[in-house]
């Protein structure tokens, strides 16, 4: 009987090495069943993990883990690896506060030598690890998949690796033809050519990897455990850097995931017998607001081009691609290229909109500064997943964009409080004659509880949305940047505080800030971003310049990497719900 759940006994890596390779197929069947039951209960990355079950077993069977280092690119292919390395009993806590990460994590296990939630890091890390261990008989193995080969950093690392005559490096290319969306581009076509040519034709056709100086073996059936074991044993005997091209099926073993690996890439909890069911939300997410707005804007303006670095679904650009295919660009996992591509389009007279996650924009920061802002080009950045990252945790924490962006000349930076304001800010950014950015969280938009107007926003102007009656000992004003406005309004009722929706981080509404500083004893800034260098820091700098005596409390994300879990729960743990805001202000007033 297969184990009923991942807490049941599976072979350890050491026990796997004692098995006959022919026995691995039976273990794979049980492990795949356990993965399906586990992820259907917790949610998480499913299709990518179903595709690497045999691959994971063969790696642990051949290589002396953790002495040999397995470096998983992206990290969301590692669930079978987690179960086999002693973390099966904790799989019920996956992506929950205090539970297992959905990615590899050095804090969790010695079997995770390198943590990763972003694509394209594994080969660079593995080259470094291999260089450090090349004299002691160990190997570093980079498992690259789900589109990570399209990342420019991967090619930088392969170029370096190819310069070594000997290096105990094995790059396993998990080729499933997918990122989250189907893979695109010339590299994908090259891989398909390697797979589809017969053996004699492949012998006459050098792979890209061989041209870079690496040994190439493949293609190998990624669901044939015995073939994988034979290939890995041969690779382990060699001391030359090499690439093993392994062909897998994303979603393997679960028919709905095989048919639709995009939907099953990262589902929430679902019924295995029914599959993932569409849920009708009472309100859209900020991402959906953006997706609808960009379609509406493109219908009116033929110069609009939407660009995403492989986040078509997450950024809600599926409908845009369907309606405007000639004006949609999936740049693959290549954020640097995506940003400078947008700069080039702007030079050519187009109106590029880059839909990008906050943590992925970090990878294109130099391009934003040097190629877009220095030249004052009209590129609009729609920055998704700003703030708490929910189940994706610390690797996707969108805490740093405000501090990174507000110091860049020429850039307009906006923080919408709700869906309607998000549309107005996107429209303002599109009309702006220079670079602009709108940042919003991975969250449902707050309820529509205010007066709505389609009038353009006044550039750099916030608005007071509640006035204190002045009946408390200390007059307090809350200055909210983004969706925390709604928690601020709730807290203000308990404190009889004024509340300002600041809207703009840059340019900061200095007139409103100084007016509130002159008429209140305590100012409190609120932001779902790093409190170091954030919008509150901008307010503190301006107040200090004026030498005003007002007391200032800055509330935001602290100087730590915030882990995974429910977004609302994580915000409350950081004191950024209404109760936490009230408690922080009362404690601050008492101390000062």
Buried (B, 14 or more C-beta within 10 A) or exposed (E): EBBEBBBBEBBBBEBBBEBEBEBBBEBBBBBBBBBBBBBBBBBBBBBBBBBBBBBBBBBBBBBBBBEBBBBBBBBBBBBBBBBBBBBBEBBBBBBBBEBBBBBBBEEBBEBBBBBBBBBBBBBBBBBBBBBEBBEEEBBBBBBBBBBBBBBBBBBBBBEBBBEBEEBBBBBBBBBBBBBBBBBBEEBBEBBEEBBEBEEEEBEEEEBBBBEBBBBBBBBBBBBBBBBBBBBBBEBBEBBBBBBBBBBBBBBBBBEBBBEBBBBBBBBEEBEEEEBBEEEEEEBBBBBBBBBBBBBEBBEEEEBBBBBBBBBBBBBBBBEBBEEBEEBBBBBBBBBBBBBBBBBEBBEEEBBBBBBBBBBBBBBBBEBBBEBBBBBBBBBBBBBBBBBBBBBBBBBBBBBBBBBBBBEBEBBBBBBBBBBBBBBBBBBBBBEBEBBBBBBBBBBBBBEEEBEEEEEEBEBBEBEBBBEBEEEBEBBBBBBBBBBBBBBBBBBBEEBBBBBBBBBBBBEBBBEBBBBBBEBBBBBBBBBBBBBBBBBBBBBBEBBEEEEBEBBBBBBBBEEEEBBBBBBEEBBBBBBBBBEBBBEBBBEBBEEE
